[in-house]
């Protein structure tokens, strides 16, 4: 069929990768130093990537192309986290592509076992409802009040124990404040932790932080996730960190942090090992695996 798709002028493209985050559908990748359209199926032809190209190497052209497939796009996109999904849906809505929006929402409704955020969160974000409203009447499980019952302290537990030493190797740690060019990041193993994780775990320092550098962030409450993405790419490419361990909580909104890490690896010119650890609200490590 004939439709609008992205055309890339490889003579002008310098492979900077600025266009890739703008393509929420995942149709663009940097391959052999150039931006490539990897599939007609995933290019919606609406041009969100055009404004991100500093070289003017991209334009929309009408040509014979495979039909755009919203379901195929959503199958890939849910792994990138709620922020990417919402940005994609808002992009479609802004261009009045309501049939695609309906198809995407149907996919989300029928495949809730394939992603780690709540459908209600997506719906509220689409309507720009603040988090407090989203949590009324159920909402995000991660924001629900709960009491964590711990065994009562007794005199038998009062035997002196060796003090635990902090394993923190650098300051600052918040992702908006860190400088990827700092010397302590060079060729280091890095932990990217959700803000809540170190508080939930009594042994976070000894379990995850020992001999590693640290960045912390909250994918639900922090603004500027694109800043985090760019810093992670710089840490991988320029600081040449050896590995990245993402420690997130067992709540839907935390999945966005893993999505940012995975997107950074896609954009980076280097490939490094990526580990995901999921921590329960009670502080138990539920899973830990290389992905």
C-alpha positions in Angstrom: 0.0 0.0 0.0 1.1 3.6 -0.5 1.5 5.7 2.7 3.8 8.2 4.5 7.0 6.8 6.0 10.3 8.3 7.1 13.1 8.7 4.6 16.7 9.1 5.8 19.5 10.8 3.8 22.5 8.8 4.7 24.9 11.5 3.3 23.6 13.9 5.9 23.1 11.5 8.8 26.0 11.5 11.3 24.7 8.7 13.4 24.2 10.9 16.5 21.1 8.9 17.6 19.1 12.0 18.5 16.2 10.7 16.4 15.9 7.3 18.1 14.3 8.4 21.4 11.8 10.5 19.4 10.6 7.3 17.6 8.6 5.8 20.4 7.5 3.0 18.1 11.1 1.6 17.9 11.3 1.9 14.1 14.7 3.6 14.2 18.0 2.2 15.2 21.6 3.3 14.8 23.3 0.6 12.7 26.8 0.9 11.2 27.0 4.5 12.3 23.8 5.6 10.5 20.1 5.9 11.5 18.1 3.1 9.8 14.4 2.5 9.4 14.3 -1.1 10.6 10.7 -1.8 9.7 7.9 -0.2 7.7 5.5 -2.1 10.1 6.6 0.1 13.0 6.9 3.5 11.3 3.6 5.5 11.7 4.8 8.2 9.3 3.8 11.0 11.7 7.3 12.4 12.0 8.0 12.7 15.7 11.6 12.0 14.9 12.0 14.9 12.5 12.5 17.6 15.1 15.3 15.6 16.8 17.6 15.4 13.8 20.2 18.2 14.0 21.5 17.4 10.5 18.2 17.7 8.7 18.7 14.2 7.4 15.1 13.0 7.8 11.9 13.7 5.9 8.5 12.1 5.2 7.9 10.6 1.9 5.0 8.8 0.4 5.8 5.4 -1.1 4.8 1.8 -1.3 5.3 0.4 2.2 4.0 -2.4 4.4 0.9 -1.3 6.4 1.7 0.1 9.9 0.9 -2.5 12.6 -0.1 -1.0 15.9 -0.3 -4.4 17.6 3.2 -5.3 16.5 4.4 -1.9 17.8 2.7 -2.5 21.2 4.3 -5.9 21.6 7.7 -4.3 21.4 6.9 -1.1 23.3 5.5 -2.5 26.5 9.0 -3.8 27.4 10.2 -0.2 27.4 8.0 0.9 30.3 5.0 3.0 30.9 6.6 6.4 30.0 7.3 5.2 26.4 3.9 3.7 26.0 2.1 6.9 27.2 4.3 9.1 25.0 3.4 6.9 22.0 -0.3 7.0 22.7 -0.3 10.8 23.2 1.6 11.1 19.9 -1.1 9.1 18.1 -3.8 11.1 19.9 -2.2 14.4 18.9 -2.4 13.4 15.3 -6.0 12.2 15.6 -5.1 8.6 15.0 -7.8 7.4 17.3 -8.3 4.0 15.6 -4.6 3.2 16.5 -5.2 4.4 20.0 -8.2 2.1 20.4 -6.2 -0.8 19.0 -3.3 -0.1 21.4 -5.7 0.1 24.4 -7.3 -3.2 23.4 -3.9 -4.8 23.3 -3.0 -3.4 26.8 -6.4 -4.7 28.2 -5.9 -8.2 26.7 -2.3 -8.6 27.5 -1.8 -7.3 31.1 0.5 -10.3 31.9 3.1 -9.0 29.4 4.0 -5.7 31.2 4.7 -4.5 34.7 2.6 -1.4 35.0 -1.2 -0.9 35.5 -3.6 -0.1 32.6 -5.2 2.4 34.9 -1.9 4.3 35.1 -1.8 4.6 31.4 -5.4 5.8 31.2 -4.8 8.4 33.9 -1.6 9.6 32.2 -3.4 9.9 28.9 -5.9 12.2 30.6 -3.1 14.1 32.5 -4.5 13.1 35.9 -2.0 13.6 38.7 -0.7 10.6 40.6 -2.9 11.4 43.7 -6.0 11.1 41.6 -4.8 7.9 39.9 -4.4 6.3 43.3 -8.0 6.8 44.4 -10.3 3.8 44.2 -7.5 1.3 43.8 -4.9 2.9 41.5 -1.2 2.1 41.6 -0.4 -0.7 44.1 2.9 1.0 44.8 1.2 4.0 46.3 -1.2 2.2 48.6 -0.7 2.6 52.3 0.3 -0.6 54.1 1.9 -1.6 57.3 4.9 -4.0 57.2 4.9 -6.3 60.2 8.4 -7.2 61.5 9.2 -9.6 64.4 9.1 -7.8 67.8 12.4 -6.9 69.3 13.5 -8.8 72.4 16.4 -8.7 74.8 17.8 -11.8 73.2 18.4 -9.8 70.1 20.4 -7.2 72.0 23.8 -8.8 71.6 26.2 -6.2 70.1 26.8 -6.6 66.4 29.6 -5.2 64.2 28.4 -1.9 62.7 27.7 -2.1 59.0 30.0 0.1 56.9 28.6 2.2 54.1 29.7 1.0 50.7 28.9 4.3 49.0 31.9 5.3 46.9 30.8 8.7 45.4 28.6 11.8 45.8 26.2 12.9 44.5 24.0 9.9 43.7 20.7 11.4 42.3 20.7 11.0 38.5 19.9 14.7 37.8 23.0 15.6 39.8 25.6 13.1 38.8 28.3 14.0 36.2 29.1 11.1 33.8 32.5 12.7 33.3 33.5 12.2 36.9 36.6 10.1 37.3 35.0 7.6 39.7 32.6 6.4 36.9 35.5 5.4 34.6 35.3 1.7 33.9 33.2 1.1 37.1 30.4 -1.3 37.7 27.2 0.8 38.3 24.0 0.3 40.2 20.9 2.3 39.1 18.5 2.0 42.0 14.9 3.1 42.4 14.8 5.6 45.3 12.8 3.3 47.6 15.0 0.2 47.2 17.8 1.1 49.6 15.2 1.9 52.3 13.3 -1.4 51.8 16.5 -3.5 52.0 18.4 -3.8 55.2 21.5 -5.2 53.3 21.4 -3.0 50.2 24.9 -1.8 50.7 26.5 -5.3 51.1 24.2 -7.0 48.6 24.3 -4.6 45.6 26.5 -1.5 46.3 29.8 -3.0 47.4 32.6 -2.0 44.9 30.1 -0.2 42.6 29.1 3.4 41.8 25.5 4.5 42.3 22.7 6.4 40.6 19.2 6.7 42.1 16.0 7.8 40.4 12.2 7.5 40.6 10.5 6.8 37.3 7.1 7.7 38.7 7.8 11.1 40.3 11.0 12.4 38.6 10.8 14.8 35.7 13.3 14.7 32.8 13.6 11.0 32.2 15.2 12.0 28.8 18.1 13.5 30.9 18.6 10.2 32.6 18.6 8.4 29.3 21.3 10.7 27.9 23.4 10.4 31.0 23.2 6.6 30.9 24.3 6.6 27.2 27.2 8.8 28.2 28.2 6.6 31.1 28.2 3.6 28.7 30.0 5.3 25.8 32.3 7.8 27.5 32.8 6.6 31.0 32.9 3.0 29.7 31.2 1.6 32.7 31.7 -2.2 32.9 28.1 -3.3 33.8 24.8 -1.9 34.9 22.6 -3.4 37.6 19.1 -1.9 37.9 17.4 -2.4 41.3 13.7 -1.8 41.2 10.8 -2.3 43.5 7.9 -4.8 42.9 5.5 -2.1 41.9 4.3 -1.3 38.4 5.7 2.2 38.2 9.3 1.0 38.8 9.4 -0.8 35.4 10.0 2.5 33.7 13.5 2.6 35.2 14.4 -0.7 33.6 12.9 0.6 30.4 15.3 3.7 30.4 18.3 1.4 31.0 17.3 -0.9 28.1 16.8 2.1 25.8 20.2 3.5 26.8 21.8 0.2 25.8 20.0 0.3 22.4 21.3 3.9 21.8 24.9 3.3 23.1 27.7 2.3 20.8 29.0 -0.1 23.4 27.3 -3.2 24.7 27.6 -4.0 28.4 26.0 -6.6 30.7 22.6 -5.5 32.2 21.1 -7.1 35.3 17.7 -6.5 36.8 16.9 -7.1 40.4 13.4 -6.8 41.8 12.8 -6.1 45.5 9.5 -6.6 47.4 8.0 -3.9 49.6 9.1 -6.0 52.6 12.8 -5.9 51.3 13.1 -9.4 49.9 15.0 -9.8 46.6 12.4 -11.6 44.5 14.5 -12.0 41.4 18.0 -11.2 40.1 18.9 -11.9 36.5 21.0 -10.8 33.6 18.8 -9.6 30.7 
